[in-house]
Amino acid sequence: MIGSELIVTVGLFVISLLVAVYLIRYSNQQVASCLTTLEKQHNELVDLNGKLAKEILSMDKKIRSEIDVARSHLMTHKKKKASA
């Protein structure tokens, strides 16, 4: 009687260990898959951020040069008006 109870107990313990190992491996695979996807998306965002930063700097330089041109035209116009 005690022998059969021991066999059943050990059997259930082994089955529960197997289920736990399977679930842990499955969850690790899912986590690894999610991390890979997140890494790809992170890399895409870094690339887009770099492109956006370049575009912002380019537009900033363009706007500054346009402001400088407008300023020089205004100063030239003021000097002509003052001398007239």
Secondary structure, 3 states (H helix, E strand, C coil): CHHHHHHHHHHHHHHHHHHHHHHHHHHHHHHHHHHHHHHHHHHHHHHHHHHHHHHHHHHHHHHHHHHHHHHHHHHHHHHHHHHC
